[in-house]
Amino acid sequence: MATTYSETPLNMSEIQPFIMTDISDIKKTFYTADRVIFYDACSFQRHAGLTVEDRSEIIEYYNRHGAIIFITRCILMELVSDKCRLAEAYIRFLKEMDDKGNRMVLFNEEYLKDILSDCYSGNETINKYLLWAVRMSKNPVSTIMKTLKTDTKLMSELIEGKNIRVSDLYDRFFSAVRNNKEHGDNLGEELIAICIHILSRLPGIEDGKLCVITDDKGAAGKIDSIMKKTNLQYRGARTILLSTPKLVQHIFQEHNDISEETIFNILSQGVSGNVIVMGTTPYDLEVNKSISMPTRELVYKIMKPNEINIVF
């Protein structure tokens, strides 16, 4: 049976008190935040499954870095999935972050145009940002390409660059691709990549302001690839890509009174068998190689100085 996706969960009212949805408020928050964190669905689900005590270490990390949390509309669709409702665990996680001072944002991808409009005038200039982001991110078997192949108008505008002075390009594109979302596709990550590509090129955005948390190596590769495919002179600010193991290593290095058991609990959540990370150990010549080990061994290496450098 095909998965049914809904843009608005049936229990949306349960999160409305503590998630920002107004674009005027979102823009102010975006510009003033030290860090903007885009959550991928897999990592959000993983962190929501932790105990309150273990989650608090992650939430406190976000607070220390002055972060705001962005949940894109497409990622919300993935979290809702067939039941058309957000799970209670997800609602609790969102509420806990809000209670501890993290600002939460539900970010419709088409809001990109509103943000760009603060910096640039003219639909053609603003639309070119979307055009290039789509071109850099397109994949022959992606939901984005499936959508463009069935919508000849969008194809001519975004791939061929025709008639790009239209005012509704962002609305039509993002609505169309979300409407075509399928089970098992990578649309959520692909749209995060488009958001990052565009936002990283805004004036005044510094390296490290934008961050993506994902435990999907394929998704991280897509996000990294869209930036690297862009010519060097047109690339924007550098983006931080964090997996849960990399996040845990950052937390320990900044706040090393985090307990061994808490580190173990976070790393083992949602994982069966060995943990696989990308990184290096003191005896490695190969850079960013794949390293597989039991969770407890990884905990020891994280807690012992210079034993492992986790890249992802």
Phi, psi and chi 1 to 4 in degrees:
 res  aa     phi    psi   chi1   chi2   chi3   chi4
   1 MET       -  131.7 -177.5  176.9  176.5      -
   2 ALA   -67.9  143.6      -      -      -      -
   3 THR   -72.6  135.9  -59.0      -      -      -
   4 THR  -101.7  125.9  -58.5      -      -      -
   5 TYR  -109.1  141.0  -71.2   98.0      -      -
   6 SER  -124.7  135.5  171.3      -      -      -
   7 GLU   -74.0  -23.8  -69.0 -163.6   -4.9      -
   8 THR  -129.1  114.6  -56.2      -      -      -
   9 PRO   -64.2  151.9   20.0  -28.9      -      -
  10 LEU   -62.6  -28.1  -65.4  174.5      -      -
  11 ASN  -104.3   34.1   55.3  -14.7      -      -
  12 MET   -55.8  -33.5 -178.9   70.1 -173.0      -
  13 SER   -60.5  -23.4   60.1      -      -      -
  14 GLU   -73.1  -21.9  -65.8 -175.2   52.0      -
  15 ILE  -109.0  -10.4   65.5  169.1      -      -
  16 GLN   -57.6  -34.7  -79.9  177.1  -30.3      -
  17 PRO   -64.7  -22.2  -22.5   34.6      -      -
  18 PHE  -129.6   23.1   44.9   86.5      -      -
  19 ILE  -132.5  131.5 -165.4  161.7      -      -
  20 MET   -80.0  132.8 -163.7 -179.6  -56.8      -
  21 THR  -128.2  -16.0   56.7      -      -      -
  22 ASP   -78.5  126.8 -180.0   76.8      -      -
  23 ILE   -64.6  -32.4 -177.6   55.7      -      -
  24 SER   -63.9  -43.8  -62.6      -      -      -
  25 ASP   -68.2  -38.0  -65.9  -26.1      -      -
  26 ILE   -63.3  -43.1  -68.9  170.7      -      -
  27 LYS   -61.7  -44.9  -73.9 -167.0  -68.5 -174.5
  28 LYS   -60.7  -43.8  -67.4  174.3 -173.0  175.0
  29 THR   -67.1  -39.7  -55.0      -      -      -
  30 PHE   -60.2  -45.7  171.1   80.1      -      -
  31 TYR   -71.8  -31.1  -72.3  119.6      -      -
  32 THR   -91.3  -15.7   56.4      -      -      -
  33 ALA   -70.4  145.4      -      -      -      -
  34 ASP   -72.7  -35.2  -66.4  -28.7      -      -
  35 ARG  -143.9  141.0 -176.6  170.4  -66.8  179.1
  36 VAL  -115.6  114.8  177.7      -      -      -
  37 ILE  -105.6  119.5  -65.8  176.3      -      -
  38 PHE   -92.8  123.4  -76.7   81.5      -      -
  39 TYR   -93.5  126.8 -116.7  122.8      -      -
  40 ASP   -80.1  155.3 -169.5    8.8      -      -
  41 ALA   -62.2  -40.4      -      -      -      -
  42 CYS   -63.5  -40.3   57.4      -      -      -
  43 SER   -74.1  -38.4  -65.3      -      -      -
  44 PHE   -59.9  -46.0 -174.6   91.9      -      -
  45 GLN   -62.3  -41.0  -69.5  164.4  -26.3      -
  46 ARG   -63.2  -46.5 -175.6  172.9  179.7  178.0
  47 HIS   -71.9  -33.5  -62.8  172.4      -      -
  48 ALA   -66.0  -23.0      -      -      -      -
  49 GLY   -82.9   -4.6      -      -      -      -
  50 LEU   -77.1  165.3  -65.5  165.7      -      -
  51 THR   -71.7  162.8   65.5      -      -      -
  52 VAL   -56.4  -42.4  172.6      -      -      -
  53 GLU   -64.4  -43.5  -67.7   75.8   14.6      -
  54 ASP   -71.8  -38.8  -65.9  -25.8      -      -
  55 ARG   -61.7  -32.6  -83.6 -159.6  -60.4  -96.5
  56 SER   -61.3  -29.7   67.1      -      -      -
  57 GLU   -65.5  -39.3  -67.2  -71.3  -10.6      -
  58 ILE   -69.6  -44.8  -65.7  173.5      -      -
  59 ILE   -62.9  -40.9  -65.2  172.0      -      -
  60 GLU   -65.5  -32.8  -72.7  170.4   11.8      -
  61 TYR   -61.7  -45.2  173.1   85.0      -      -
  62 TYR   -60.5  -41.1  -61.3  155.0      -      -
  63 ASN   -63.1  -42.3  -79.8  -27.5      -      -
  64 ARG   -61.8  -26.4  -71.5 -163.0  -61.4  -86.7
  65 HIS  -101.1   12.6  -72.5  -87.9      -      -
  66 GLY    55.9   41.8      -      -      -      -
  67 ALA   -89.7  148.6      -      -      -      -
  68 ILE  -112.0  148.7   59.0  172.1      -      -
  69 ILE  -106.3  121.9  -50.5  -60.7      -      -
  70 PHE  -102.5  123.4  -87.8   36.7      -      -
  71 ILE  -109.1  112.4  -53.2  -67.7      -      -
  72 THR   -72.7  160.5   64.3      -      -      -
  73 ARG   -60.5  -38.4 -179.9   65.0   66.7  171.2
  74 CYS   -69.2  -37.7 -168.2      -      -      -
  75 ILE   -66.0  -38.3  -66.4  -60.3      -      -
  76 LEU   -58.6  -40.9 -178.7   69.6      -      -
  77 MET   -59.5  -40.1  -68.7  168.3   63.7      -
  78 GLU   -68.2  -36.7  -67.0 -177.5    3.2      -
  79 LEU   -69.6  -31.9  -65.8  174.2      -      -
  80 VAL   -78.7  -49.6  172.2      -      -      -
  81 SER    51.3 -143.1 -166.4      -      -      -
  82 ASP   -61.2  -36.3  -93.4  -17.5      -      -
  83 LYS   -76.0  -10.8  -64.9 -178.8  179.9  178.9
  84 CYS    59.4   20.6  -63.9      -      -      -
  85 ARG  -137.6  145.0  -60.0  178.2   67.3   86.9
  86 LEU   -75.7  133.0  -82.6  168.1      -      -
  87 ALA   -63.6  150.3      -      -      -      -
  88 GLU   -58.1  -35.9  -71.5  -58.5  -46.3      -
  89 ALA   -62.6  -37.5      -      -      -      -
  90 TYR   -68.3  -40.8  -57.6  164.0      -      -
  91 ILE   -64.1  -42.2  -64.8  171.4      -      -
  92 ARG   -62.2  -42.0  -75.5 -164.9  -62.4  -90.3
  93 PHE   -62.2  -45.8 -174.6   32.0      -      -
  94 LEU   -61.2  -43.1  -70.6  169.1      -      -
  95 LYS   -66.3  -41.0 -172.6  175.0 -172.9  -53.2
  96 GLU   -61.3  -41.6  -76.0  168.2   24.1      -
  97 MET   -63.8  -41.5  -74.7 -165.9  -80.4      -
  98 ASP   -65.4  -43.0  178.9   70.4      -      -
  99 ASP   -59.9  -31.9  -72.7  -16.6      -      -
 100 LYS   -95.2   12.6  -66.0 -170.7  176.9 -178.2
 101 GLY    97.7    0.9      -      -      -      -
 102 ASN   -77.9  131.1  -74.1  124.0      -      -
 103 ARG   -84.6  129.6  -70.5  161.4  -66.1  176.1
 104 MET  -109.6  137.1  -46.7  -65.9  -60.4      -
 105 VAL  -128.8  130.3  169.0      -      -      -
 106 LEU   -95.0  110.5  175.1   56.4      -      -
 107 PHE  -107.2  105.2 -170.7   74.3      -      -
 108 ASN   -69.6  128.1  -66.8  -24.0      -      -
 109 GLU   -57.4  -29.8  -69.0   87.8   -7.9      -
 110 GLU   -69.7  -11.5   49.1  -92.6   42.3      -
 111 TYR   -62.0  -16.2  -74.4  167.4      -      -
 112 LEU   -53.5  -38.8  -69.8  166.9      -      -
 113 LYS   -63.0  -40.9 -178.6 -177.6  177.8 -177.4
 114 ASP   -62.0  -39.9  -65.0  -89.0      -      -
 115 ILE   -68.6  -43.8  -65.9  175.9      -      -
 116 LEU   -63.5  -33.0  -75.5  166.4      -      -
 117 SER   -65.2  -20.2  -63.7      -      -      -
 118 ASP   -73.2  -21.2  -74.2  -13.9      -      -
 119 CYS  -108.0  -28.0  -56.4      -      -      -
 120 TYR  -132.8  154.1  -54.4  104.0      -      -
 121 SER  -116.9  150.8   61.0      -      -      -
 122 GLY    94.3  127.1      -      -      -      -
 123 ASN   -60.5  -36.2  -70.3  -31.6      -      -
 124 GLU   -62.2  -46.1 -177.0  172.3   -2.9      -
 125 THR   -62.4  -46.6  -61.3      -      -      -
 126 ILE   -66.6  -40.6  -66.9  169.4      -      -
 127 ASN   -67.7  -28.1  -72.3  -15.0      -      -
 128 LYS   -63.1  -30.4  -79.2 -177.9  178.6  178.4
 129 TYR   -62.8  -42.8  -82.4   83.1      -      -
 130 LEU   -68.9  -41.5  179.9   59.1      -      -
 131 LEU   -55.4  -49.7 -179.5  150.7      -      -
 132 TRP   -71.3  -35.0  -77.2  109.1      -      -
 133 ALA   -64.9  -41.3      -      -      -      -
 134 VAL   -66.5  -42.3  170.8      -      -      -
 135 ARG   -61.4  -40.1  -73.1  179.8  177.8  179.3
 136 MET   -71.8  -27.2  -67.7  -63.0  102.0      -
 137 SER   -99.2  -13.1   65.2      -      -      -
 138 LYS   -64.6  142.9   68.1 -175.7  178.7   70.3
 139 ASN  -133.6  138.0  179.2  -59.0      -      -
 140 PRO   -54.7  -28.9  -23.5   32.1      -      -
 141 VAL  -111.4   16.5  -65.5      -      -      -
 142 SER   -83.8  162.4   68.5      -      -      -
 143 THR   -63.2  -32.1  -60.3      -      -      -
 144 ILE   -61.9  -48.0  -70.9  175.7      -      -
 145 MET   -69.2  -35.5  -81.7  -50.8  -61.6      -
 146 LYS   -59.7  -42.1  173.7 -174.8  174.0 -178.9
 147 THR   -65.0  -45.0  -58.5      -      -      -
 148 LEU   -66.1  -34.8  -65.5  177.6      -      -
 149 LYS   -68.6  -26.5  -74.1  175.6 -178.3  177.3
 150 THR   -96.7   -7.6   56.8      -      -      -
 151 ASP  -123.1   90.7 -169.8  -35.6      -      -
 152 THR   -63.6  -28.3   55.3      -      -      -
 153 LYS   -67.5  -47.2 -169.3  170.4 -172.1  -67.4
 154 LEU   -62.8  -39.4  -82.3  175.5      -      -
 155 MET   -60.4  -45.5  175.4   70.7   86.3      -
 156 SER   -67.2  -33.5   67.5      -      -      -
 157 GLU   -76.2  -48.1  -68.9  163.5  -20.2      -
 158 LEU   -88.4  -31.0  -70.4  168.7      -      -
 159 ILE   -99.9  -40.9  -56.1  -57.3      -      -
 160 GLU   -91.4  -13.7  -60.8  168.7   15.3      -
 161 GLY    74.0   29.0      -      -      -      -
 162 LYS   -96.8  142.1  -63.4  178.6  179.8  178.1
 163 ASN    51.6   51.6 -168.7   30.9      -      -
 164 ILE   -92.8   17.8   59.9  169.0      -      -
 165 ARG   -91.9    3.8  -66.4 -177.7  179.3  179.4
 166 VAL   -65.3  153.8  -65.9      -      -      -
 167 SER   -93.2  -13.7   61.5      -      -      -
 168 ASP  -113.7   20.8   60.9  -11.1      -      -
 169 LEU   -62.3  -44.4 -173.3   57.9      -      -
 170 TYR   -62.4  -46.5  -76.9   74.9      -      -
 171 ASP   -60.3  -46.8  -69.9  -28.1      -      -
 172 ARG   -68.2  -41.8  -74.4 -170.4  -70.0  110.7
 173 PHE   -64.7  -53.6  169.7   70.9      -      -
 174 PHE   -68.3  -35.7  -72.6  114.3      -      -
 175 SER   -63.5  -41.9  176.7      -      -      -
 176 ALA   -66.1  -45.1      -      -      -      -
 177 VAL   -70.9  -37.4  -67.7      -      -      -
 178 ARG   -64.9  -36.0  -70.1 -163.9  -57.2 -102.9
 179 ASN   -65.9  -24.3 -170.5   54.8      -      -
 180 ASN   -97.1    8.3  -75.4  -26.5      -      -
 181 LYS   -58.4  137.7  177.6  160.8  177.8   57.5
 182 GLU  -126.6  156.3  -63.4  177.9  -16.6      -
 183 HIS   -61.9  132.2  177.6   68.9      -      -
 184 GLY    85.2   -2.9      -      -      -      -
 185 ASP   -79.0  176.8   68.7    8.8      -      -
 186 ASN  -111.5   28.6  -64.9  -50.7      -      -
 187 LEU   -61.8  -42.0 -176.3   60.4      -      -
 188 GLY   -55.4  -47.7      -      -      -      -
 189 GLU   -68.4  -37.8  -64.8   89.7  -12.1      -
 190 GLU   -64.3  -37.9  -70.4  170.9  -17.4      -
 191 LEU   -73.9  -32.6  -65.0 -170.0      -      -
 192 ILE   -61.7  -42.1  -72.9  176.5      -      -
 193 ALA   -60.3  -40.3      -      -      -      -
 194 ILE   -65.5  -43.4  -72.8  174.5      -      -
 195 CYS   -59.0  -46.6  -69.7      -      -      -
 196 ILE   -63.4  -43.8  -66.9  -67.7      -      -
 197 HIS   -57.2  -42.2 -172.6  -86.0      -      -
 198 ILE   -77.0  -49.2  -68.4  173.3      -      -
 199 LEU   -66.3  -31.9  -66.2  174.2      -      -
 200 SER   -67.5  -16.0   69.3      -      -      -
 201 ARG   -99.8    4.7  -62.4  169.0   67.8 -163.2
 202 LEU   -71.2  146.2  -72.8  170.9      -      -
 203 PRO   -58.9  135.3  -20.2   30.7      -      -
 204 GLY    86.2   -3.3      -      -      -      -
 205 ILE   -80.6  118.7  -59.8  -60.5      -      -
 206 GLU   -90.7  159.3  -61.5  178.4   -7.9      -
 207 ASP   -55.4  133.8  -70.6  -13.0      -      -
 208 GLY    88.4   -6.8      -      -      -      -
 209 LYS   -67.8  -37.4 -179.4 -178.8  176.4   79.7
 210 LEU   -96.4  135.9  -58.3  175.2      -      -
 211 CYS  -141.7  142.4  173.8      -      -      -
 212 VAL  -121.9  130.7 -179.9      -      -      -
 213 ILE  -108.4  116.7  -63.5 -177.6      -      -
 214 THR  -149.1  145.1  178.6      -      -      -
 215 ASP  -108.4   13.6  -74.4  -73.3      -      -
 216 ASP   -99.5  107.6 -176.4  -26.6      -      -
 217 LYS   -61.7  -34.5  -70.3  179.9  174.1   60.4
 218 GLY   -64.7  -41.0      -      -      -      -
 219 ALA   -64.9  -43.7      -      -      -      -
 220 ALA   -60.7  -39.4      -      -      -      -
 221 GLY   -62.9  -38.7      -      -      -      -
 222 LYS   -65.5  -43.2  -71.2  178.3 -175.4  -64.7
 223 ILE   -66.5  -41.1  -65.5  166.1      -      -
 224 ASP   -66.4  -39.5 -173.6   52.8      -      -
 225 SER   -65.2  -40.7  173.6      -      -      -
 226 ILE   -62.8  -32.1 -172.7  175.3      -      -
 227 MET   -75.0  -42.1  -53.4  -53.7  -70.5      -
 228 LYS   -71.0  -28.1  -72.1 -179.4  176.9  176.2
 229 LYS   -73.3  -17.8  -76.0 -165.7  -66.3 -174.3
 230 THR   -78.4  133.8  -55.5      -      -      -
 231 ASN   -53.2  141.2  -70.9  -22.8      -      -
 232 LEU   -52.3  -41.5 -173.8   60.7      -      -
 233 GLN   -70.5  -13.5   64.0  -91.8   36.1      -
 234 TYR  -107.8   -0.7  -61.3  119.7      -      -
 235 ARG   -71.5  149.0  -70.1 -179.6 -165.5  169.9
 236 GLY   -94.3 -155.5      -      -      -      -
 237 ALA   -63.9  148.1      -      -      -      -
 238 ARG   -73.1  140.8  -70.9 -179.2  -66.3  179.9
 239 THR  -105.8  141.0  -60.5      -      -      -
 240 ILE   -86.5  129.8  -62.5  170.7      -      -
 241 LEU  -112.7  118.6  -74.0  171.5      -      -
 242 LEU  -119.8  126.3  -70.7  178.2      -      -
 243 SER   -89.9  169.6   62.5      -      -      -
 244 THR   -60.9  -43.8  -64.9      -      -      -
 245 PRO   -60.7  -41.1  -28.0   37.3      -      -
 246 LYS   -65.7  -40.1 -179.8   65.3  174.5  176.9
 247 LEU   -60.4  -44.1  174.4   62.0      -      -
 248 VAL   -62.8  -40.4  167.8      -      -      -
 249 GLN   -63.5  -40.3 -174.1  165.9   50.2      -
 250 HIS   -60.6  -45.5  -84.3  -52.8      -      -
 251 ILE   -60.0  -45.4  -68.0  171.3      -      -
 252 PHE   -64.7  -41.6  177.0   74.7      -      -
 253 GLN   -66.0  -31.7  -71.1  169.6  -16.6      -
 254 GLU   -87.3  -24.1  -66.4 -179.4    5.6      -
 255 HIS  -149.5   67.2 -179.7   52.6      -      -
 256 ASN   -77.8   13.8   61.4   16.4      -      -
 257 ASP   -90.8    5.3   60.4  -11.0      -      -
 258 ILE   -62.1  135.5 -179.9  174.8      -      -
 259 SER   -76.6  157.5   72.7      -      -      -
 260 GLU   -59.7  -41.2  177.4 -176.0  -37.8      -
 261 GLU   -67.6  -35.9  -76.3  -51.5  -56.8      -
 262 THR   -65.7  -43.3  -65.2      -      -      -
 263 ILE   -59.5  -45.4  -66.3  175.6      -      -
 264 PHE   -60.5  -45.2  177.4   83.1      -      -
 265 ASN   -62.0  -41.5  -67.5  -21.3      -      -
 266 ILE   -67.8  -44.5  -64.3  173.6      -      -
 267 LEU   -67.9  -33.3  -69.2  176.6      -      -
 268 SER   -86.6  -13.0   58.2      -      -      -
 269 GLN   -61.6  123.0  173.9   64.1   31.4      -
 270 GLY    74.8   11.5      -      -      -      -
 271 VAL  -118.6  135.0  175.0      -      -      -
 272 SER  -118.1  135.2   59.3      -      -      -
 273 GLY    80.5 -155.7      -      -      -      -
 274 ASN   -67.9  154.9  -74.6   -2.3      -      -
 275 VAL   -91.2  134.6  179.6      -      -      -
 276 ILE  -113.5  124.1  -59.3  173.8      -      -
 277 VAL  -126.6  162.9  -60.6      -      -      -
 278 MET  -103.2  132.6  -57.1  -65.6  -66.1      -
 279 GLY   169.3 -160.1      -      -      -      -
 280 THR  -140.0  151.5   55.5      -      -      -
 281 THR  -114.8  169.9   62.5      -      -      -
 282 PRO   -57.4  -22.3  -25.2   34.6      -      -
 283 TYR  -104.0    9.8  -52.6  104.0      -      -
 284 ASP   -90.9  137.6  -67.9  -31.8      -      -
 285 LEU   -96.2  -31.1  -67.8  176.2      -      -
 286 GLU   -75.6  131.6 -176.6 -178.4  -10.3      -
 287 VAL   -89.1  136.9  177.9      -      -      -
 288 ASN    56.9   42.7  -59.9  -12.4      -      -
 289 LYS   -82.3  164.8   72.9  170.6 -172.0  175.6
 290 SER   -81.4  128.4  180.0      -      -      -
 291 ILE  -123.6  125.6  -56.3  169.7      -      -
 292 SER  -117.2  132.8  174.8      -      -      -
 293 MET  -160.4  160.5   67.4 -176.5   72.7      -
 294 PRO   -60.6  151.8  -23.1   33.6      -      -
 295 THR   -57.7  -44.1  -54.9      -      -      -
 296 ARG   -62.6  -37.0 -172.8   66.4   67.7  179.0
 297 GLU   -65.4  -39.6 -177.3 -180.0  -12.7      -
 298 LEU   -64.8  -38.3 -179.8   58.0      -      -
 299 VAL   -57.4  -47.3  173.3      -      -      -
 300 TYR   -61.6  -40.8  -67.1  152.1      -      -
 301 LYS   -68.1  -36.5  -73.7 -173.8  178.0  -63.3
 302 ILE   -65.5  -38.7  -72.6  173.6      -      -
 303 MET   -82.6  -15.8  -61.6 -174.5   75.5      -
 304 LYS   -98.5  127.7 -172.2  174.9  178.7 -178.9
 305 PRO   -57.4  136.7  -23.6   33.2      -      -
 306 ASN    63.2   22.4  -56.0  -43.4      -      -
 307 GLU   -88.7  -29.6  -83.9  -63.2  -60.6      -
 308 ILE  -156.2  142.1 -168.8  166.7      -      -
 309 ASN  -117.0  105.4  175.0   43.3      -      -
 310 ILE   -83.8  122.6  -59.0  173.5      -      -
 311 VAL   -91.6  -36.8  175.7      -      -      -
 312 PHE  -157.8      - -175.5   82.4      -      -
